Amino acid sequence: MNKIIGIAFITVSFFVGATVSAAGQAAQIDPLGYTISTPHPIDPAAGTTSPSALATQRQNPYLGSVPSGKATDEVIALSLPQAIALGLRYNLGLIESNQSSADGRAQRLRALSALLPELSLEGRQGLADQSLKEFGLRLRSIAGFPGLPATSGSFGFQDTRISVTQSIYNSVLRNRYQAERKAEQASALSAADARDVVVYAVGASYLQVVATVARVETARAQLASARELDQQTEDRVSAQLSPEIDSLRAQVQKHTAEQQVTNASNDLEKAKLTLARITGLPIDQKFTATDAAEYREVTGLTEKSAIGHAREFRADLRSAAASVREAEYRLRSEEGQRLPAVSLRADYGGAGVNVGAFSQVYTVGGQISLPLYTGGRIRADIDQARSNLTRRQAEYEDLEGRIVYDVRVAWLDLQASDSSVKVAESNRVLADRALTQSQDRYLNGVANYLEVLRAEEAVTAAAENYIRSLYSFNVAKMALARAMGSAESEIQDFFGGK
């Protein structure tokens, strides 16, 4: 039986020049890949004047979506939780973030495969004619014995083997795998942070729709009041109790109120289009916002506890920490290029002129590879990895400060808007009372129409101030939930049964 035994051997590799090894070809890393900027302002139509709508989409994918289905004739009743659920399913930014997380898993599996045994099956069918001269054999005849021919002559053979290659020890591959594990973890946490961004974007857009609905209702109420006052003024002018100029002023006020209704209705439709673009609703789908704007005070939370919660649960901060660990492992991987690498290769199979005449053959070989000179390439790889680690550590520390800043700014906005809502509500009640009194004074001939007009303007300003204050308060709660890193879970607590 023909047996071929491969002897274990040691190879010391001597590299010259700027040859780049696989260990030096680490994937380029985006130093800000773990963090996501909150979209502001939330208006996907803001960039439609650019040459390409795709440019706006690339600038902020969280203002886009993948449309879900086709529009129907039915008017959909949409609540805040339903809008958030649609955004978490169809928002373009979240879809892209999830795909980046899938890319991270693929990179980890690729790095893991380099540590696992590699099995392969090889089969050969050959026809050869070997030269005997290269083996140093005498071809001339000696002492009457005939010489050997110049070649062996044509012969065929078959060889089928299964082979295995296994890395026994390779610091580069081991640390690269650990780095890809941390990169995958950072990518997954980045996707979790993207969910908070979507919740904030959808929530703020939904609150804008609710605020615009309130403006439409206020404008319609003011229009009804203007029409009633116009009729009363016309009656007083007909009865010669008021000058004709009062009737003209009342008509101007009525037309102004009508235009305000038109403008508010137009703003409402645009706000709905914005919400549809973020959530993935078909752009032509008609819907109504079922959750009305209301004041709900935040209780059981302090600025200190909010900061502590953010430091513990902000997904982008944990992603940054994982990115620091990734950079550490990549530095170790580059440093591992200076260490010996041990591997094993073995194969087993059969060979012969045909399958029926196969003989057992196998080869076993070990290899140790140690670079002696690489022209400074390894040093350059190490310096680059160390620089990347320093940058990641600085970014992590900066993000810690930024998170505290976000929470404190959101907390200050929450307190200011909370006070503003209360003051605006009080002013709205006083303005309504002043309007009622001025109308009574006008009808009783005590005051002129200008006093009524000024009172109506005060009511309009008070109503708008209350709507703005309440919208700012609710958005501040959204911003605080986002800054704390729990926008998805805090919606129920911050907005009650919505």
VMD Tcl script that draws the C-alpha trace (Angstrom):
set ca {
  {0.00 0.00 0.00}
  {1.35 3.34 -1.05}
  {1.51 5.77 1.91}
  {2.75 9.32 1.83}
  {3.58 10.70 5.23}
  {4.08 14.43 5.47}
  {6.66 15.44 8.07}
  {5.77 18.30 10.39}
  {7.81 21.36 9.56}
  {8.48 24.86 10.84}
  {8.59 27.87 8.57}
  {10.00 31.24 9.56}
  {8.66 33.85 7.18}
  {10.91 36.74 6.16}
  {8.86 39.61 4.75}
  {10.47 42.38 2.73}
  {8.81 45.54 1.42}
  {5.35 46.92 2.02}
  {3.34 43.73 1.61}
  {0.02 44.15 3.39}
  {-1.19 41.11 5.33}
  {-4.79 40.21 5.96}
  {-4.36 41.30 9.56}
  {-3.52 44.79 8.39}
  {-6.62 45.06 6.25}
  {-9.03 45.81 9.09}
  {-12.33 47.31 7.99}
  {-12.56 51.07 8.09}
  {-14.54 52.18 11.16}
  {-16.88 55.11 11.37}
  {-15.95 56.78 14.69}
  {-19.49 58.15 15.03}
  {-21.28 55.00 13.90}
  {-22.64 54.29 17.36}
  {-24.46 57.56 17.84}
  {-27.48 58.98 16.06}
  {-28.41 62.64 15.89}
  {-31.97 63.48 16.76}
  {-33.76 64.89 13.69}
  {-34.53 68.58 14.11}
  {-36.54 70.23 12.81}
  {-38.98 67.44 12.08}
  {-40.02 68.48 8.62}
  {-39.25 66.17 5.69}
  {-40.48 68.81 3.27}
  {-37.76 71.25 4.32}
  {-35.35 70.12 1.63}
  {-37.69 69.62 -1.29}
  {-36.20 72.62 -3.10}
  {-32.90 70.74 -3.48}
  {-32.10 69.29 -6.93}
  {-32.87 65.78 -5.70}
  {-35.24 64.52 -3.03}
  {-32.79 61.68 -2.50}
  {-30.28 64.18 -1.13}
  {-32.70 65.11 1.66}
  {-33.34 61.44 2.37}
  {-29.62 60.79 2.75}
  {-29.20 63.84 4.94}
  {-31.71 62.58 7.50}
  {-33.28 59.17 6.83}
  {-35.41 59.47 9.99}
  {-37.63 61.90 8.11}
  {-38.44 59.26 5.49}
  {-40.15 55.88 5.44}
  {-41.12 52.90 3.34}
  {-44.83 53.44 2.48}
  {-47.03 50.66 3.87}
  {-49.65 49.47 1.41}
  {-52.07 51.60 -0.56}
  {-54.39 54.38 0.53}
  {-58.05 53.54 1.17}
  {-61.19 55.65 1.17}
  {-61.65 55.02 4.87}
  {-60.58 57.74 7.31}
  {-58.25 56.06 9.80}
  {-58.38 56.96 13.49}
  {-54.73 57.19 14.54}
  {-53.59 57.34 18.16}
  {-50.12 58.23 19.39}
  {-49.16 54.60 20.24}
  {-50.39 53.47 16.82}
  {-48.35 56.18 15.08}
  {-45.25 55.16 17.04}
  {-45.81 51.50 16.17}
  {-46.00 52.40 12.47}
  {-42.82 54.47 12.74}
  {-40.96 51.62 14.44}
  {-41.93 49.38 11.55}
  {-41.62 51.54 8.46}
  {-39.29 54.46 9.29}
  {-36.37 54.56 6.88}
  {-33.75 55.48 9.48}
  {-34.62 52.50 11.67}
  {-34.65 50.13 8.69}
  {-31.16 51.27 7.70}
  {-29.96 50.97 11.30}
  {-31.27 47.39 11.53}
  {-29.49 46.50 8.30}
  {-26.26 47.92 9.72}
  {-26.74 45.62 12.69}
  {-27.12 42.68 10.30}
  {-23.86 43.72 8.63}
  {-22.20 43.59 12.04}
  {-23.39 40.01 12.55}
  {-21.99 39.05 9.15}
  {-18.59 40.53 10.05}
  {-18.54 38.60 13.33}
  {-19.37 35.32 11.60}
  {-16.67 35.97 9.02}
  {-14.10 36.53 11.78}
  {-15.30 33.41 13.60}
  {-14.92 31.25 10.48}
  {-11.19 32.04 10.43}
  {-10.85 30.33 13.84}
  {-12.86 27.22 12.96}
  {-11.60 24.19 11.00}
  {-11.92 24.45 7.24}
  {-12.90 21.22 5.50}
  {-12.67 20.69 1.78}
  {-12.93 17.79 -0.68}
  {-10.56 17.64 -3.63}
  {-10.51 15.28 -6.59}
  {-8.04 15.14 -9.48}
  {-7.88 13.26 -12.74}
  {-4.47 13.65 -14.32}
  {-2.40 12.58 -17.32}
  {1.37 13.03 -16.88}
  {4.69 12.34 -18.58}
  {7.58 12.89 -16.15}
  {11.19 13.66 -17.16}
  {13.72 11.31 -15.56}
  {16.58 13.70 -16.09}
  {15.44 16.00 -13.37}
  {15.91 13.21 -10.84}
  {19.58 12.68 -11.88}
  {19.11 9.19 -13.31}
  {21.62 7.81 -15.84}
  {20.05 7.44 -19.24}
  {23.02 5.84 -21.13}
  {23.62 2.08 -21.28}
  {26.33 0.70 -18.96}
  {28.11 -2.69 -19.31}
  {25.60 -4.00 -21.73}
  {22.63 -2.94 -19.68}
  {20.18 -0.81 -21.63}
  {19.79 2.79 -20.48}
  {16.64 4.34 -19.14}
  {14.33 6.28 -21.44}
  {14.34 10.08 -21.28}
  {10.80 10.21 -19.87}
  {8.58 7.96 -17.86}
  {6.03 7.80 -20.63}
  {2.45 8.88 -20.44}
  {0.40 7.61 -17.51}
  {-2.91 8.55 -15.93}
  {-3.81 8.80 -12.27}
  {-6.65 9.78 -9.94}
  {-6.37 11.41 -6.52}
  {-9.27 12.14 -4.14}
  {-8.74 13.58 -0.67}
  {-10.56 15.35 2.12}
  {-8.46 18.04 3.80}
  {-8.72 20.06 6.99}
  {-6.95 23.28 7.90}
  {-7.00 24.54 11.47}
  {-5.43 27.55 13.15}
  {-3.90 26.37 16.41}
  {-2.82 29.76 17.72}
  {-3.11 33.11 15.97}
  {-3.34 36.23 18.12}
  {-4.43 38.31 15.15}
  {-7.45 36.14 14.37}
  {-8.48 35.69 17.99}
  {-8.46 39.40 18.84}
  {-10.08 40.28 15.52}
  {-12.98 37.99 16.38}
  {-13.37 39.65 19.80}
  {-13.30 43.05 18.10}
  {-16.07 42.00 15.68}
  {-18.13 40.73 18.62}
  {-17.92 44.15 20.25}
  {-18.64 45.83 16.92}
  {-21.78 43.73 16.56}
  {-22.83 44.65 20.10}
  {-22.24 48.34 19.38}
  {-24.29 48.07 16.18}
  {-27.18 46.37 18.00}
  {-27.18 49.08 20.67}
  {-27.09 51.71 17.93}
  {-30.22 50.13 16.47}
  {-31.85 50.30 19.91}
  {-30.94 53.98 20.10}
  {-32.46 54.46 16.66}
  {-35.80 53.25 18.06}
  {-35.73 56.10 20.58}
  {-34.99 58.55 17.78}
  {-38.00 57.27 15.81}
  {-40.25 57.48 18.88}
  {-39.19 61.09 19.43}
  {-39.59 62.02 15.76}
  {-43.02 60.41 15.44}
  {-44.18 61.74 18.82}
  {-43.16 65.32 18.08}
  {-44.75 65.16 14.63}
  {-47.96 63.71 16.10}
  {-48.06 66.48 18.73}
  {-47.65 69.01 15.92}
  {-50.76 67.57 14.26}
  {-52.66 67.75 17.57}
  {-51.58 71.37 18.10}
  {-52.61 72.29 14.57}
  {-56.02 70.66 15.12}
  {-56.42 72.88 18.19}
  {-55.55 75.92 16.08}
  {-58.17 74.97 13.51}
  {-60.82 74.59 16.22}
  {-59.82 77.93 17.75}
  {-59.94 79.63 14.35}
  {-63.40 78.22 13.69}
  {-64.64 79.39 17.09}
  {-63.26 82.86 16.39}
  {-64.93 82.84 12.98}
  {-68.27 81.98 14.57}
  {-67.80 84.81 17.06}
  {-66.82 87.24 14.28}
  {-69.92 86.32 12.25}
  {-72.16 86.80 15.24}
  {-70.59 90.15 16.07}
  {-70.83 91.20 12.42}
  {-74.56 90.49 12.46}
  {-75.01 92.41 15.72}
  {-73.03 95.35 14.34}
  {-75.07 95.36 11.16}
  {-78.28 95.45 13.23}
  {-76.96 98.35 15.31}
  {-75.95 100.26 12.20}
  {-79.40 99.65 10.69}
  {-80.95 100.95 13.91}
  {-78.62 103.97 13.72}
  {-77.09 103.04 17.09}
  {-73.58 102.70 15.68}
  {-71.69 104.37 12.85}
  {-71.26 102.56 9.55}
  {-67.50 102.26 10.11}
  {-68.18 99.72 12.86}
  {-69.93 97.52 10.30}
  {-66.97 97.82 7.95}
  {-64.58 96.87 10.72}
  {-66.74 93.88 11.65}
  {-66.72 92.68 8.04}
  {-62.94 93.00 7.87}
  {-62.67 91.04 11.11}
  {-64.97 88.33 9.74}
  {-62.98 87.98 6.51}
  {-59.75 87.85 8.52}
  {-61.20 85.07 10.66}
  {-62.23 83.15 7.54}
  {-58.68 83.39 6.18}
  {-57.30 82.24 9.52}
  {-59.45 79.11 9.27}
  {-58.12 78.52 5.75}
  {-54.52 78.96 6.86}
  {-54.93 76.73 9.91}
  {-56.58 74.02 7.80}
  {-53.74 74.23 5.30}
  {-51.16 73.89 8.10}
  {-53.05 70.88 9.43}
  {-52.91 69.07 6.11}
  {-49.17 69.72 5.84}
  {-48.61 68.50 9.39}
  {-50.49 65.30 8.51}
  {-48.32 64.81 5.43}
  {-45.22 65.17 7.59}
  {-46.50 62.55 10.03}
  {-47.40 60.22 7.16}
  {-43.89 60.50 5.70}
  {-42.28 59.60 9.04}
  {-44.59 56.71 9.92}
  {-44.94 55.08 6.50}
  {-48.63 55.80 5.98}
  {-49.57 56.12 2.30}
  {-49.26 59.79 1.42}
  {-52.90 59.94 0.20}
  {-54.33 58.13 3.24}
  {-56.84 60.19 5.20}
  {-56.59 59.96 8.98}
  {-57.48 61.81 12.15}
  {-55.46 62.15 15.34}
  {-57.54 60.70 18.17}
  {-55.36 61.83 21.10}
  {-56.19 65.42 21.98}
  {-53.67 67.82 23.52}
  {-53.92 67.89 27.28}
  {-51.81 68.95 30.21}
  {-50.34 66.12 32.29}
  {-47.75 67.02 34.88}
  {-44.58 64.93 35.24}
  {-44.34 63.46 38.75}
  {-41.91 61.21 40.57}
  {-38.89 62.42 38.61}
  {-36.04 64.75 39.47}
  {-33.21 66.13 37.39}
  {-30.70 64.00 39.30}
  {-32.67 60.79 38.82}
  {-33.15 61.59 35.11}
  {-29.38 62.00 34.65}
  {-28.72 58.74 36.50}
  {-31.28 56.95 34.35}
  {-29.69 58.32 31.18}
  {-26.19 57.20 32.19}
  {-27.51 53.70 32.79}
  {-29.91 53.21 29.92}
  {-28.85 55.46 27.02}
  {-28.20 52.92 24.25}
  {-25.81 55.21 22.38}
  {-23.60 55.53 25.49}
  {-23.48 51.75 25.89}
  {-22.76 51.47 22.17}
  {-19.87 53.89 22.59}
  {-18.50 51.78 25.46}
  {-18.67 48.69 23.25}
  {-16.87 50.61 20.51}
  {-14.04 51.43 22.94}
  {-13.69 47.72 23.73}
  {-13.72 46.98 20.02}
  {-10.87 49.42 19.45}
  {-8.90 47.80 22.27}
  {-9.21 44.37 20.67}
  {-8.23 45.77 17.28}
  {-5.08 47.20 18.85}
  {-4.29 43.80 20.36}
  {-4.91 42.22 16.96}
  {-2.40 44.51 15.27}
  {0.14 43.90 18.03}
  {-0.41 40.17 17.58}
  {1.17 40.34 14.12}
  {4.56 40.22 15.88}
  {3.74 36.90 17.57}
  {4.17 33.43 16.04}
  {1.14 31.90 14.32}
  {0.71 28.12 14.53}
  {-1.50 26.18 12.12}
  {-2.12 22.58 11.07}
  {-3.08 21.07 7.72}
  {-3.93 17.43 7.08}
  {-5.54 15.46 4.27}
  {-6.59 11.87 3.75}
  {-7.80 9.98 0.72}
  {-6.94 7.55 -2.04}
  {-4.83 7.69 -5.20}
  {-4.06 5.33 -8.09}
  {-4.42 4.76 -11.80}
  {-8.14 4.22 -11.32}
  {-10.66 3.85 -8.52}
  {-10.23 0.09 -8.37}
  {-6.50 0.44 -7.77}
  {-6.67 3.16 -5.13}
  {-4.13 3.19 -2.32}
  {-4.43 5.02 0.97}
  {-2.60 8.36 1.03}
  {-2.45 11.11 3.60}
  {-0.44 14.15 4.55}
  {-0.02 15.85 7.91}
  {1.83 19.14 8.22}
  {2.29 21.80 10.85}
  {3.43 25.39 10.30}
  {4.78 28.17 12.47}
  {4.97 31.61 10.88}
  {6.91 34.49 12.42}
  {7.49 37.80 10.62}
  {11.06 39.06 10.98}
  {10.97 42.21 8.88}
  {7.96 43.99 7.36}
  {9.39 47.36 6.47}
  {7.55 49.13 9.31}
  {4.09 47.97 8.22}
  {3.24 46.36 11.56}
  {4.34 49.45 13.47}
  {2.13 51.59 11.23}
  {-0.84 49.26 11.80}
  {-0.32 49.44 15.56}
  {-0.03 53.23 15.56}
  {-3.22 53.52 13.51}
  {-5.11 51.19 15.86}
  {-3.83 53.06 18.92}
  {-4.92 56.36 17.38}
  {-8.37 54.93 16.73}
  {-8.59 53.74 20.36}
  {-7.67 57.19 21.65}
  {-10.32 58.76 19.44}
  {-12.99 56.31 20.61}
  {-12.16 56.94 24.27}
  {-12.39 60.70 23.74}
  {-15.73 60.30 21.95}
  {-17.08 58.18 24.80}
  {-16.13 60.79 27.39}
  {-17.62 63.54 25.22}
  {-20.84 61.56 24.84}
  {-21.11 61.22 28.61}
  {-21.02 65.00 28.92}
  {-23.40 65.44 26.01}
  {-25.96 63.13 27.61}
  {-25.91 65.12 30.86}
  {-26.27 68.28 28.76}
  {-29.25 66.81 26.86}
  {-31.04 65.85 30.08}
  {-30.48 69.21 31.75}
  {-31.59 71.17 28.69}
  {-34.72 69.01 28.38}
  {-35.38 69.44 32.11}
  {-35.05 73.23 31.88}
  {-37.38 73.29 28.86}
  {-39.85 71.12 30.76}
  {-39.91 73.45 33.77}
  {-40.19 76.58 31.65}
  {-42.96 75.20 29.45}
  {-44.80 73.84 32.50}
  {-44.93 77.33 33.98}
  {-45.83 78.77 30.59}
  {-48.85 76.46 30.25}
  {-50.23 77.54 33.59}
  {-49.77 81.23 32.83}
  {-51.24 80.82 29.33}
  {-54.30 79.04 30.73}
  {-54.88 81.85 33.24}
  {-54.45 84.50 30.54}
  {-56.85 82.67 28.25}
  {-59.58 82.69 30.91}
  {-59.00 86.39 31.60}
  {-59.06 87.24 27.88}
  {-62.37 85.41 27.42}
  {-63.88 87.35 30.34}
  {-62.57 90.64 28.96}
  {-64.09 89.88 25.54}
  {-67.45 89.08 27.07}
  {-67.45 92.34 29.04}
  {-66.36 94.42 26.05}
  {-69.11 92.91 23.90}
  {-71.69 93.71 26.59}
  {-70.35 97.24 26.87}
  {-70.54 97.65 23.10}
  {-74.10 96.34 22.86}
  {-75.12 98.66 25.69}
  {-73.50 101.61 23.93}
  {-70.88 102.17 26.64}
  {-67.86 101.27 24.48}
  {-67.07 101.48 20.77}
  {-66.19 98.67 18.40}
  {-62.41 99.20 18.70}
  {-62.52 97.98 22.27}
  {-64.25 94.79 21.13}
  {-61.71 94.36 18.35}
  {-58.81 94.68 20.76}
  {-60.46 92.18 23.11}
  {-60.85 89.69 20.27}
  {-57.21 90.12 19.32}
  {-56.28 89.45 22.94}
  {-58.37 86.27 22.93}
  {-56.69 85.12 19.71}
  {-53.22 85.79 21.13}
  {-54.08 84.03 24.41}
  {-55.42 80.98 22.59}
  {-52.35 80.76 20.37}
  {-50.06 81.22 23.37}
  {-51.79 78.38 25.20}
  {-51.54 76.07 22.19}
  {-47.85 76.86 21.75}
  {-47.12 76.45 25.46}
  {-48.93 73.12 25.67}
  {-47.19 71.88 22.52}
  {-43.81 72.97 23.89}
  {-44.55 71.24 27.20}
  {-45.48 67.94 25.54}
  {-42.49 68.08 23.19}
  {-40.26 68.82 26.20}
  {-41.54 65.63 27.79}
  {-40.73 63.78 24.58}
  {-37.26 65.32 24.54}
  {-36.68 64.38 28.18}
  {-37.72 60.77 27.52}
  {-35.35 60.70 24.55}
  {-32.51 62.24 26.60}
  {-33.06 59.62 29.32}
  {-32.76 56.85 26.72}
  {-36.22 55.43 27.35}
  {-38.56 57.23 24.97}
  {-40.26 54.01 23.93}
  {-41.01 52.93 27.51}
  {-41.74 56.35 29.06}
  {-44.53 57.33 26.68}
  {-47.16 55.61 28.83}
  {-45.94 57.32 32.02}
  {-45.53 60.76 30.48}
  {-48.74 60.83 28.46}
  {-51.04 58.63 30.53}
  {-53.53 56.46 28.72}
  {-52.50 57.65 25.29}
}
mol new
graphics top color blue
foreach p $ca { graphics top sphere $p radius 0.5 }
foreach p [lrange $ca 0 end-1] q [lrange $ca 1 end] { graphics top cylinder $p $q radius 0.2 }
display resetview
